Amino acid sequence: MIFPWRRLRQQGVLGINQRNADYILPFNPRHHYPLVDDKRRTKQLALAAGIAVPKLYGVVEMVHQIKHLDKLLGPHEDFVIKPAHGSGGEGILVVNGRYQGRYRKASGVILSAEEIGHHIANILSGMYSLGGLPDTALIEYRVKFDPLFEAVSYLGVPDIRTLVYRGIPALAMIRLPTRLSDGRANLHQGAIGVGIDLVTGLTSAGVWQEHAIDRHPDTEGEIRNLRIPHWESILELAARCFDLVNLGYIGVDIVLDRDLGPMVLELNARPGLSIQLANKVGLQPRLQRIQRLSEIPSSAAERVALGKALL
Amino acid sequence: MKNLHIKVLALLLVMIGLGLAYYKVTRLGLPVLPAEQTEVWMVEARLAFEAKGGPVKVRFYIPSAPPGFTVVGEDFISSKYGLTTDDGGINRTAQWAVRRAEGKQVLYYRIELAPEIAPIKPPKEKVPSFPAAPDYPEPMGSVVQALLEEVRRKSADVASFSGELLARLNASNPTENVQILRKGIESEGAWVKQVIYILAGARIPARMVYILPLKGDISRSKLIPWLEVNNGREWLAFNPKTGSRGFPANALIWHVGDEPLLELEGGGSPKVEYSVSSRFQELVLVAEQRARQINSLIMDFSLFSLPVQTQNVYRVLLLIPIGTFLIVVLRNIVGIKTFGTFMPILIALAFRETDLLWGVAMFAGIVAIGLILRFYLEYLKLLLVPRLASVLVMVILLMAVISVLTHKMGLERGLSVALFPMVILTMTIERMSLVWEEHGPGEALQQGLGSLLVAILGYLLMANKLLEHLVFVFPELLLVVLAMTLLLGRYTGYRLTEIWRFKEFLRKMEMP
């Protein structure tokens, strides 16, 4: 009988203590955190570097601005409201249409302007921000996802999480929203994680609520062997984000818009470990191979090629 | 590299912590277990005499660092007399003086003694020179010579010589010679002097020692003269009346030498009486006095030097690191989720005052009612800070209601609810309701029960009397806790809950 932790070790599974001690603490200097924790700054950095991001419609910084919300939202039929310092996908409100002057949430629930205002006020008071600090609310373009994902997502936009270590993509998964996750793409909220082969961009079996699955629980769509479109450019985009923020260990969230192509949604300085479950692969061996490299190429395309070669 | 640094640091901290604690246990005799007591002897010498009306001077020998004991207290009761003490090598004297005194005078000297923990090496005494053989008067001279000659043949060294000699001198059917030597000796002191006199014939240095055996409660006891002979290296004690070696158990050496213990000028009919009583005292207090006596700075700067009220605060505060260590273990090694990092420890501290069952019941009650009220507030769509404030107000009102109701029912326990950290409770309610809304009641209850479980474990740990005693008496042990916490800070192994989380990987292994 081998102890369970020995077996996990053998499979190279990265635990949370080790992630913190060996990767996040040494490779993610604290003073770079604001670049990724503040989604507005991330957006500005990305735009300056020519990386596609969802367009920012407006920002609400103070409670009294909520009164003029209608003016801000007027020109847009659909939009997303999110806290600038949110984490774990909390506090994100997706409006995908209007109904007689009211707003329709992605789930179909109709909200009054007042309720939207209350949600924004909650964001401003820091309900969703790290450490409960006062926050700002961002209103941005609602991504219309690629038709490929029609059959495998429920009420939300799937996003592709790529783990980038020292600028080299190490592991990727696609996160599919479910009814349980209320349209959000965070695994701990009930979204599905599906592993992606870094070389081919083909999906493998997924994990949902820590169970292996191969069909979407709500839509019954087959989640295996989907070929992610624009795979090369997605990986390159992820690799370029390393240059943006100078953090050695990040999770890059990319969405595929059916018209605008891949766009960077946000970066995460403390990416979770479920990506291992989705891929059924331990992270450790890959990270160690990347760690042993003495030199990291400066071009993102070369880094992507290196990442594939190191598998 | 970093790991080595931390390991060295941790080792250093452990060594300092344990070393200090070891010193305090072995040298100062601080108890490892709570409520340990030791027997403390109180010896009182009562000096009474008649003053003649003029100036009075009294010189009295008092014990000086008696071997086998630690002096934990000493005082002189001498009303109008001026007092000086003189520490002259092996013996100490107390001198009382007054310009004018008449009639019956009583002076007291009191000393409190605790058994010694670590024998302090007696200061090296000069080896006495061999006494000149005295010129004994006849017929004593020839008797002594014959006796010494006989004893010398039957002994090997000073110790056996003295033992043999004493055995002969104390024989129950003495020879004629011994009877001559015993003649005219009435007091014990005179007898010891006689033995010393005889020993001088063999050129063996000997001296008289006054001892006071401490046993039970005795009043009007007397000092007993004892005999010590020197073998060229150390003084060996002998019972002058039996010849057996050593002092009796618990003997307090009062004075060394055969001078009269009391010298009195300007008074008459002096009388000294000794009384002994024993009682049990907290070891901690004894250790404190012991430390003062051996001039140890450690107790001067210990928590015992604080006012009692502050001491009581620290009794609780020092337990918090133990609780935080528990949190570190439960979160980083086990992986239990709680609301707020140290919230369970503050709840556990409150449990200390309320008792476990009551505490858990009241905590669960307040959080449950608070949650219901919080969900009602959700409906009102309040801003975050006013909403938190409202929950806080409601929590305090709830606590007041619980206190009043339980008091009316005659349950005094309910009053202790006031010690609950209400701000922490409020934050718990708020966060629990957020988790409830965003991740469902399952997750909220799981984290709530996790917090409660950790709080209960923390309480069980922090209510431990032994632990409380240890950290208060040996706060340096917290350095050991710090060292372990530092080491856990570099723990990169899996959390126990991760084994559950990654069980898919384990399953895959079994199938190949």
Contacts between the chains, C-beta under 8 A, distances in Angstrom:
chain1	res1	chain2	res2	distance
A	4	B	499	4.6
A	4	B	506	5.8
A	5	B	493	6.6
A	5	B	494	4.8
A	5	B	499	6.2
A	7	B	505	7.4
A	7	B	506	5.6
A	7	B	509	5.6
A	8	B	494	5.8
A	8	B	498	7.5
A	8	B	499	6.7
A	8	B	502	5.8
A	8	B	505	6.1
A	8	B	506	7.1
A	9	B	494	7.8
A	10	B	509	7.9
A	11	B	505	5.0
A	11	B	508	7.7
A	11	B	509	7.1
A	13	B	494	7.6
A	13	B	498	7.9
A	13	B	502	5.2
A	13	B	505	5.6
A	15	B	492	7.2
A	15	B	493	6.7
A	15	B	494	4.1
A	15	B	495	6.4
A	15	B	498	5.1
A	16	B	335	7.7
A	16	B	495	6.3
A	16	B	498	6.6
A	17	B	332	5.9
A	17	B	491	5.6
A	17	B	492	5.1
A	17	B	493	6.4
A	17	B	494	7.3
A	17	B	495	6.5
A	18	B	492	3.8
A	18	B	493	7.4
A	21	B	489	8.0
A	21	B	490	6.0
A	21	B	491	7.6
A	21	B	492	4.8
A	22	B	492	6.0
A	63	B	383	7.7
A	90	B	438	6.2
A	114	B	381	7.8
A	115	B	381	7.5
A	118	B	381	4.4
A	121	B	383	5.5
A	121	B	384	8.0
A	122	B	383	7.5
A	122	B	384	6.2
A	125	B	383	5.4
A	125	B	384	3.5
A	125	B	385	6.1
A	126	B	384	6.4
A	127	B	384	5.1
A	127	B	434	7.4
A	132	B	384	8.0
A	188	B	439	7.5
A	189	B	438	7.3
A	189	B	439	6.6
A	207	B	504	6.9
A	210	B	501	6.4
A	210	B	503	7.5
A	210	B	504	7.1
A	211	B	504	7.9
A	212	B	504	6.0
A	276	B	502	7.2
A	276	B	505	7.8
A	277	B	501	7.7
A	277	B	502	6.7
A	277	B	504	5.8
A	277	B	505	7.8
A	280	B	504	6.7
A	280	B	505	7.2
A	280	B	508	6.5
A	282	B	505	7.0
